[in-house]
Amino acid sequence: MRKITLYFIPLLFIWIAGCNTPDPETQQDISAADEVVRSYVEDHNIPGMSVSVYRDGEIIWSKGYGYLNLEDQVPVDPASTLFRIGSVSKTYTATGAGLLFQDKKLDPEQPVQAYVPDFPEKQYEITVEQVAGHIAGIRHYRGDEFMSDKKYTSITEGLEIFKDDTLLFEPETDYSYSSYGWNLISAVIEGASGQKFLPFMADEVFGPLNMTNTMPDYADQDIPNRTLFYVYNDSTDTNEEAPYVDNSYKWAGGGFLSTTEDMTQFGKAHLSAGFLDQKTLDRFMAPLQTSDGESTGYGFGWSTIIDSEGNEWKGHSGGSVGGSTMFLLHPENEVVIAFAINRSGAPMADLRDELAKIFID
């Protein structure tokens, strides 16, 4: 494993082609946000980072910081640099499920076996919506499963990791986050659509939304513009290349690559009805409840995030081996914020709140 010390980070600023010159208020917000992110990158020795913000009907700010490859010093480009987006993949996948829901091909209240008949029956019936909202009792990672380097050739094969395990609790009596639950959701999508999951997402979601730089993170392929992935060594204050992992066991739960500009493209399509109808947006974004009436803060692949000012956002965070990602949208103000970092475990909550405050104040 190579150790790389980050001594200097150039700042790459890229305006979207055709974007109008910002008005003074917008320029002030951009300058304030840029100062916040510059300080963040320096204070936390971030190897590479991208930020994109959509407001007032366009991407008003899109900027890369640092490098996608520290050794070769290739700068981050927010339009093309591919980051591991981790669990933001769940929100992308939720839109695929949403399309099937509004086409009456998928009923979230049906048991998962209605779409995945070979999935073992459990001690309790579990529905599609319960699985998607982490209240079904499907387990999360154990041991070093998060560091898997095995190549899985199908969605069904990825179910083998957990399909025979007992539920953690009776459905709806508790909330327990589970990326493996989203392995099962991808199998549900295959059953409901009659298509393989990855082609379905490409044809029905990424293609129509013009997300041209979103794709599976094929570990065994050379993918142009994919960032290298880093971990942080506290004792030496250096960024080191992350261990090799293969995310083919969890495409829907954490296996996609994307750019921050594609994330904003995705976000703007969900600010109001259009790509998905209002019934679907409302149903999928609304937090579910446990049986005692407590909100989980999580819907069908969408988190409800309250910032430090008390504003409610919809979106998701993502944590990967060599990736930290934040995706936020504020439908009322029609704002989308996306940032991605090519290092594991980067602190994001304070940066999220500072950018949120700037762009909806």
C-alpha positions as CSV (number, residue, x, y, z in Angstrom):
1,M,0.0,0.0,0.0
2,R,1.5,3.3,-1.1
3,K,1.6,6.2,1.4
4,I,1.1,9.7,-0.2
5,T,1.4,12.9,1.7
6,L,-0.7,15.8,0.3
7,Y,1.4,18.9,0.4
8,F,-0.6,21.2,-1.9
9,I,-4.0,21.0,-3.5
10,P,-4.7,23.0,-6.7
11,L,-8.2,24.3,-7.1
12,L,-10.0,23.5,-10.4
13,F,-12.9,25.8,-11.1
14,I,-15.3,24.8,-13.9
15,W,-18.4,26.7,-15.0
16,I,-21.1,24.8,-16.8
17,A,-21.2,25.6,-20.5
18,G,-23.9,28.1,-21.3
19,C,-24.3,29.2,-17.6
20,N,-25.1,32.8,-17.2
21,T,-22.9,35.2,-15.2
22,P,-24.1,34.9,-11.6
23,D,-26.0,37.9,-10.1
24,P,-24.3,39.6,-7.2
25,E,-26.2,37.7,-4.6
26,T,-25.4,34.3,-6.2
27,Q,-21.8,35.3,-6.6
28,Q,-21.6,36.2,-2.9
29,D,-23.0,32.8,-2.0
30,I,-20.6,31.0,-4.3
31,S,-17.7,32.9,-2.9
32,A,-18.8,32.1,0.7
33,A,-19.2,28.4,-0.2
34,D,-15.9,28.3,-2.0
35,E,-14.1,29.6,1.1
36,V,-15.9,27.0,3.3
37,V,-14.8,24.1,1.0
38,R,-11.3,25.4,0.6
39,S,-10.9,25.5,4.4
40,Y,-12.5,22.0,4.7
41,V,-10.1,20.5,2.1
42,E,-7.1,22.0,3.8
43,D,-8.1,21.3,7.4
44,H,-8.9,17.6,6.7
45,N,-6.2,16.9,4.2
46,I,-8.7,15.8,1.6
47,P,-7.1,14.2,-1.5
48,G,-9.9,15.1,-4.0
49,M,-13.4,16.5,-3.9
50,S,-16.1,17.8,-6.1
51,V,-19.1,20.1,-5.3
52,S,-22.1,21.0,-7.5
53,V,-25.1,23.2,-6.6
54,Y,-28.3,23.6,-8.6
55,R,-30.4,26.7,-7.8
56,D,-32.6,29.1,-9.8
57,G,-33.1,26.6,-12.6
58,E,-29.5,25.8,-13.3
59,I,-26.2,24.5,-11.9
60,I,-24.9,27.8,-10.4
61,W,-21.6,26.4,-9.1
62,S,-19.6,23.3,-9.9
63,K,-16.0,23.0,-8.8
64,G,-13.3,20.4,-8.3
65,Y,-10.7,20.5,-5.5
66,G,-7.5,18.5,-5.3
67,Y,-6.8,15.3,-7.3
68,L,-8.5,12.2,-8.5
69,N,-5.0,10.6,-8.5
70,L,-2.5,12.1,-6.0
71,E,0.6,10.4,-7.5
72,D,-0.1,11.6,-11.0
73,Q,-1.7,14.8,-9.8
74,V,-4.7,14.6,-12.1
75,P,-7.1,17.3,-11.0
76,V,-10.7,16.6,-10.1
77,D,-13.3,17.7,-12.7
78,P,-16.9,17.9,-11.4
79,A,-18.2,17.1,-14.8
80,S,-16.3,13.9,-15.4
81,T,-14.5,12.6,-12.3
82,L,-16.3,9.4,-11.1
83,F,-16.6,8.9,-7.3
84,R,-17.9,6.0,-5.4
85,I,-21.3,7.4,-4.1
86,G,-22.0,4.6,-1.6
87,S,-25.6,4.6,-0.3
88,V,-26.7,7.4,-2.7
89,S,-27.0,4.4,-4.9
90,K,-30.1,3.5,-2.9
91,T,-31.8,6.7,-3.8
92,Y,-31.0,6.2,-7.5
93,T,-32.4,2.7,-7.2
94,A,-35.5,4.0,-5.5
95,T,-36.4,5.9,-8.6
96,G,-36.2,2.7,-10.6
97,A,-38.7,1.2,-8.2
98,G,-40.8,4.4,-8.3
99,L,-41.2,4.0,-12.1
100,L,-42.4,0.5,-11.6
101,F,-44.8,1.6,-8.8
102,Q,-46.4,4.3,-10.9
103,D,-46.7,1.9,-13.8
104,K,-48.5,-0.5,-11.4
105,K,-45.8,-3.2,-11.9
106,L,-44.6,-3.0,-8.2
107,D,-46.7,-2.9,-5.1
108,P,-44.6,-1.9,-2.1
109,E,-47.0,-3.5,0.3
110,Q,-46.6,-7.0,-1.3
111,P,-44.3,-9.5,0.3
112,V,-40.9,-9.7,-1.4
113,Q,-41.6,-13.2,-2.5
114,A,-44.2,-11.8,-4.9
115,Y,-41.2,-10.6,-7.0
116,V,-38.4,-12.8,-5.7
117,P,-40.1,-16.2,-5.2
118,D,-36.9,-18.0,-4.4
119,F,-36.1,-15.7,-1.4
120,P,-36.6,-17.8,1.7
121,E,-39.7,-17.3,3.8
122,K,-38.9,-15.8,7.3
123,Q,-40.5,-16.2,10.6
124,Y,-42.5,-13.1,9.7
125,E,-43.7,-11.8,6.3
126,I,-41.6,-8.9,5.0
127,T,-42.9,-6.4,2.5
128,V,-41.0,-4.6,-0.2
129,E,-41.5,-1.3,1.5
130,Q,-40.4,-2.6,4.9
131,V,-37.1,-3.9,3.3
132,A,-36.5,-0.6,1.5
133,G,-37.2,1.4,4.6
134,H,-34.9,-0.7,6.9
135,I,-37.8,-1.8,9.2
136,A,-37.9,-5.4,7.9
137,G,-35.2,-6.8,10.1
138,I,-32.7,-7.7,7.3
139,R,-29.2,-7.5,8.7
140,H,-26.4,-5.2,7.7
141,Y,-22.7,-6.1,7.2
142,R,-20.9,-8.4,9.6
143,G,-17.2,-8.8,10.2
144,D,-15.2,-7.8,7.1
145,E,-18.0,-8.2,4.6
146,F,-17.8,-4.5,3.7
147,M,-14.3,-5.1,2.4
148,S,-15.4,-7.9,0.0
149,D,-13.1,-8.4,-3.0
150,K,-15.1,-11.1,-4.6
151,K,-16.7,-10.6,-8.0
152,Y,-20.4,-11.5,-8.0
153,T,-21.9,-12.2,-11.4
154,S,-25.6,-11.7,-10.7
155,I,-28.0,-10.0,-8.3
156,T,-29.2,-13.5,-7.2
157,E,-25.7,-14.4,-6.2
158,G,-25.4,-11.3,-4.0
159,L,-28.4,-12.5,-2.0
160,E,-26.5,-15.6,-0.9
161,I,-24.6,-13.6,1.7
162,F,-27.6,-13.1,3.9
163,K,-30.7,-14.8,2.5
164,D,-30.7,-17.6,5.1
165,D,-30.2,-15.4,8.1
166,T,-33.0,-14.9,10.6
167,L,-34.6,-11.5,10.9
168,L,-33.2,-9.2,13.6
169,F,-36.7,-8.3,14.8
170,E,-40.4,-8.5,13.9
171,P,-41.0,-6.1,11.0
172,E,-41.9,-2.6,11.9
173,T,-41.0,-3.0,15.6
174,D,-37.6,-1.4,15.1
175,Y,-35.3,0.3,12.6
176,S,-32.0,-1.2,11.6
177,Y,-30.1,0.1,8.5
178,S,-29.3,-2.6,6.0
179,S,-27.5,-2.3,2.7
180,Y,-28.2,-6.0,2.1
181,G,-31.9,-5.1,2.1
182,W,-31.2,-3.2,-1.0
183,N,-29.6,-6.2,-2.6
184,L,-33.1,-7.6,-2.2
185,I,-34.7,-4.5,-3.6
186,S,-32.6,-4.9,-6.8
187,A,-33.9,-8.5,-7.1
188,V,-37.5,-7.1,-6.6
189,I,-36.9,-4.7,-9.5
190,E,-35.7,-7.6,-11.7
191,G,-38.8,-9.6,-10.8
192,A,-41.2,-6.7,-11.3
193,S,-39.7,-5.4,-14.5
194,G,-38.6,-8.6,-16.2
195,Q,-35.2,-7.1,-16.8
196,K,-31.8,-7.4,-15.3
197,F,-31.1,-4.7,-12.8
198,L,-28.2,-2.9,-14.3
199,P,-29.6,-2.6,-17.8
200,F,-32.9,-1.5,-16.3
201,M,-31.3,1.3,-14.4
202,A,-29.3,2.4,-17.4
203,D,-32.3,2.3,-19.8
204,E,-35.0,3.6,-17.5
205,V,-33.2,6.0,-15.1
206,F,-29.7,7.1,-16.1
207,G,-30.4,7.4,-19.8
208,P,-33.6,9.4,-19.6
209,L,-32.2,11.7,-17.0
210,N,-29.1,12.3,-19.1
211,M,-26.8,11.0,-16.4
212,T,-24.1,10.1,-18.8
213,N,-21.4,9.7,-16.1
214,T,-23.2,7.3,-13.8
215,M,-22.4,3.6,-14.0
216,P,-21.6,0.4,-12.0
217,D,-18.2,0.4,-10.2
218,Y,-16.7,-2.5,-12.1
219,A,-13.6,-3.2,-10.0
220,D,-12.0,-5.4,-12.6
221,Q,-12.3,-2.9,-15.4
222,D,-10.3,0.2,-16.3
223,I,-12.9,3.0,-16.2
224,P,-11.8,6.4,-17.5
225,N,-12.0,9.3,-15.1
226,R,-12.6,7.0,-12.1
227,T,-10.8,8.5,-9.1
228,L,-8.4,6.5,-7.1
229,F,-9.7,5.7,-3.6
230,Y,-8.0,6.7,-0.4
231,V,-8.0,6.1,3.3
232,Y,-6.5,8.4,6.0
233,N,-3.7,7.4,8.3
234,D,-4.1,9.4,11.5
235,S,-0.7,8.7,12.8
236,T,1.2,10.0,9.8
237,D,-1.4,12.5,8.5
238,T,-1.2,11.0,5.1
239,N,-3.6,9.7,2.5
240,E,-3.0,6.1,1.5
241,E,-4.5,4.1,-1.3
242,A,-7.5,2.2,-0.1
243,P,-7.6,-1.6,-0.2
244,Y,-9.1,-3.3,-3.3
245,V,-12.8,-4.1,-3.0
246,D,-15.4,-5.3,-5.4
247,N,-18.9,-3.8,-5.0
248,S,-20.6,-6.2,-7.4
249,Y,-22.5,-7.8,-4.5
250,K,-24.4,-4.5,-3.8
251,W,-25.0,-2.5,-6.9
252,A,-28.3,-1.1,-5.5
253,G,-27.1,-0.5,-2.0
254,G,-23.7,1.1,-2.7
255,G,-22.2,0.1,-6.0
256,F,-22.6,3.0,-8.4
257,L,-20.1,5.6,-9.6
258,S,-21.3,9.1,-10.4
259,T,-20.2,12.7,-10.7
260,T,-21.6,15.5,-8.6
261,E,-23.1,17.0,-11.8
262,D,-25.0,13.8,-12.5
263,M,-26.2,13.9,-8.9
264,T,-27.5,17.4,-9.4
265,Q,-29.1,16.3,-12.7
266,F,-30.8,13.5,-10.8
267,G,-31.8,15.8,-7.9
268,K,-33.5,18.5,-10.1
269,A,-35.7,15.8,-11.7
270,H,-37.1,15.1,-8.2
271,L,-37.7,18.6,-7.0
272,S,-41.3,18.4,-8.4
273,A,-43.5,16.0,-10.3
274,G,-42.4,15.1,-13.8
275,F,-40.1,12.2,-14.1
276,L,-42.0,10.6,-11.2
277,D,-45.5,11.7,-10.5
278,Q,-46.4,13.5,-7.2
279,K,-48.0,10.4,-5.7
280,T,-44.8,8.5,-6.1
281,L,-42.6,11.3,-4.9
282,D,-44.7,11.7,-1.8
283,R,-44.9,8.0,-1.0
284,F,-41.2,7.3,-1.5
285,M,-39.8,10.4,0.3
286,A,-42.1,10.2,3.3
287,P,-40.4,8.7,6.4
288,L,-41.8,5.4,7.5
289,Q,-42.9,4.7,11.1
290,T,-42.3,1.8,13.5
291,S,-45.3,0.1,15.0
292,D,-45.2,2.5,18.0
293,G,-45.7,5.5,15.7
294,E,-42.1,6.7,15.8
295,S,-40.7,8.2,12.6
296,T,-37.6,6.5,11.3
297,G,-36.6,9.5,9.2
298,Y,-36.3,7.2,6.2
299,G,-38.6,6.4,3.4
300,F,-38.2,4.3,0.3
301,G,-34.5,5.0,-0.3
302,W,-34.8,8.7,0.8
303,S,-33.5,10.1,4.1
304,T,-35.1,13.1,5.7
305,I,-32.2,15.3,6.9
306,I,-32.6,18.2,9.3
307,D,-29.8,20.7,9.1
308,S,-28.4,22.9,11.9
309,E,-30.9,25.6,11.1
310,G,-33.8,23.2,11.3
311,N,-34.4,23.1,7.6
312,E,-35.7,19.8,6.2
313,W,-33.9,18.2,3.2
314,K,-34.4,15.0,1.3
315,G,-31.5,13.0,0.1
316,H,-28.8,10.5,1.3
317,S,-25.3,10.3,2.5
318,G,-22.9,7.7,1.2
319,G,-19.9,5.9,2.7
320,S,-17.7,3.6,0.7
321,V,-14.2,2.2,0.8
322,G,-12.4,5.3,-0.6
323,G,-15.5,7.4,-0.8
324,S,-17.7,9.9,1.2
325,T,-20.7,11.5,-0.5
326,M,-23.6,13.8,0.3
327,F,-26.7,14.4,-1.8
328,L,-29.3,16.9,-0.7
329,L,-32.4,18.5,-2.2
330,H,-34.7,21.1,-0.9
331,P,-37.9,21.0,-2.9
332,E,-39.4,24.2,-1.5
333,N,-36.5,26.3,-2.5
334,E,-35.6,24.1,-5.6
335,V,-32.0,23.6,-4.4
336,V,-29.8,20.6,-5.0
337,I,-26.4,20.2,-3.3
338,A,-24.0,17.3,-4.0
339,F,-20.5,16.8,-2.9
340,A,-18.2,13.8,-3.2
341,I,-14.8,13.0,-1.7
342,N,-12.4,10.2,-2.7
343,R,-11.5,9.1,0.8
344,S,-13.3,6.9,3.4
345,G,-14.8,8.4,6.5
346,A,-14.4,12.1,5.7
347,P,-16.5,14.1,8.1
348,M,-19.4,15.6,6.3
349,A,-22.1,16.8,8.7
350,D,-20.7,20.2,9.4
351,L,-19.8,20.9,5.8
352,R,-23.3,19.8,4.8
353,D,-24.9,22.2,7.2
354,E,-22.6,25.1,6.2
355,L,-23.4,24.7,2.5
356,A,-27.1,24.2,3.2
357,K,-27.2,27.5,5.2
358,I,-25.5,29.4,2.4
359,F,-27.6,28.2,-0.5
360,I,-31.1,28.5,1.0
361,D,-30.7,31.5,3.2
